[in-house]
Amino acid sequence: MSKIIELDKSVIPACDVDTIYQLERIVSNTKGVKYIKAYKIGFNLVFAHGLPGVVEAVKDIRSDAVVIYDHQKGGTDIPDMGKKFANRMKEAGVDAAILFPMAGPETQKAWTEALLEKDVGVLIGGEMTHKGYKHVDGGYIHDEAPEEMYVNGAECGVTDFVVPGNKPEVIELFRDILINECGIDPVFYAPGFVAQLGKITDAAKVAGDRWHAIAGRGIYNPNKKENLDDVTSEEITNAAKELTSQLYV
């Protein structure tokens, strides 16, 4: 597959809002911002408005937008469901989908292959931004599992990976593994900024030449207003410009 995002570095608004109107305001007020090309959508909008309708809402405003679907978390079912998932992504016009293959390597392989067969890009996640995920932090996931998810992803032909932006030491670790053990130059997608205290400038030091910062509330509600509809267009645009300005510092 070609690059999911043609830009080497960018900021991806995470559109975890409630209404199509709020989504449209994010896209409308960031489409002219340099280094914004893609938008991440998730279950909150999709459950309420349907995947095709949400994708259409983005591309009606910006036809060149890359739409990334985050099932939160995809790849956690049996292998046979991968083709059904891939079919829905393709039919809705999704450009790429995020998988966190916690259901094991057989599911990871089947779902990855199904998406790639439909020419839908695949982003593999393993490590997460919050506490209580891995066993060492009191979570359910054994400590080596994220590394296995990334390595297995590389073996399936994936080059794009989701890593925690608020854990730069983890980004550095997995970049080293993917380069030196898997022989690929990974493209990273990193959430965990602003509201989760990560700094784009810190991630930029270890993420390599091609990576994308994912930011949600830091763009669509930078001043933490109670009602998202009260956020002004200028606030959204200015927040997006401020974050993108940090990519090349």
Summary of the structure (lengths in Angstrom):
residues: 249
radius of gyration: 17.1
end to end distance: 30.0
largest distance: 48.8
contacts: 869
relative contact order: 0.15
helix: 43%
strand: 18%
